[in-house]
């Protein structure tokens, strides 16, 4: 899913694909949720979507850093490091 998301963000019509991926992530979340901690990677994924599809340059990198921080917190809370 991430590879498809990242590749499609390079396309010229990427802004039209943004809502499609958001709906996919929102639809998948209830199926895979185990606890409140499960919300962190999904929030990170949606933030990364926003960064990849709707921003560029330094702003994109800064937003991706915040998404990565959510993933790191998730992994630390689960002891997966």
HELIX and SHEET records of a PDB file:
HELIX    1   1 UNK A    2  UNK A    8  1                                   7    
HELIX    2   2 UNK A   14  UNK A   32  1                                  19    
HELIX    3   3 UNK A   38  UNK A   54  1                                  17    
HELIX    4   4 UNK A   57  UNK A   77  1                                  21    
END                                                                             
